[in-house]
């Protein structure tokens, strides 16, 4: 038998290469189920999970001499993924958001200009391309006419969108698109965009046509929807009608039509960093089940932002190889897969005290007040035992 130890009074940084943790409940983000009394074996140096087994199997195994942590009172999940974040404004370049010195948004015009700009962005190191497929281009009219100033208008033609997305894909880079209008979203889906950010105007209750929602749902193998509910909610005092439309679109698409290709990204930066869980909370409040929300916030995030090398049959082959032999993670030149607590995947996880499976109120308390454990790449970042 293995004596179950706790972290109380111990140095959680640890000394051994392999250690184990007991999860009272483990969230399986692929099956969307909770599994009781699971032991997660972690390689501290590689930062990957080397095995997952139930507690009885662990006690019968030959792992009695490893360092072991008992978190049996908590639910352990893959680390949450926020796929839409804005960095604080640059102090060196006040006109730009983001990391110092990195190119910000640039104007592109015409098919040739669009291709050149994508190549330039990729050439200076961009790992993703973001396109503003529509925008409030007449925002300066807001002081005269708020309806004109706040209206999103498509910014690129379909051939321009296709040129940018095809160029990026040819260079091994994925494309996210800011898009609210039905016209922009339909064009983006036709040319294979990787993610649609926002999408509040995808459904109009005054013209209740769900064709576009069904088209997005049918693109589940290629395109993720990032609703950014938290941003709309945070801005509702200035944009009340936009929040109402965002809420109605989410309910129609996800709750009524069953759209599943969703990832969680709140447009963090519109509201305070550190409050990223707002997106998950709003999804629960609007009727999405806890199973779906937790899956979208974990494996859904990885499926959205993973590199093209993890897509398709080649990606499946890479995953199988990694799961069979986690040591191969040492040879991966970009992040190992994350969002699932499974052999070969990243040892990124959170431990939560509280009831994630209860009411929306229970869920909110758990994700805002109950985060007791954070492990990143196998290293303890937080542990309130």
Secondary structure, DSSP 8 states (H G I E B T S, - for coil): -------TTS-TT-SSSEEEEEEEEEEETTTTEEEEEEEEEEETTTTEEEEEEEHHHHHHSS-TTSEEEEEEEEEEEE------B---B-SSSTTSBSSTT--------HHHHHHHHHHHHHHTT-SEEEEESEE-TTGGGGGT-HHHHH--EE-S-HHHHHHHHHHHHHTT-EEEEEE-SHHHHHHHHHTT-SEEEE-GGG-BTTB---HHHHHHHHTTTT-EEE--HHHHHHTTTT-HHHHHHHHHHHIIIIIIS----B-----BTSS-TT-TTHHHHHHHHTT--HHHHHHHTTHHHHHHH--GGGSHHHHHHHHHHHHH-GGGGGG-SS----SS-STTSB--EEEE-S-TTS-HHHHHHHHHH-EEEEEETTEEEEE--
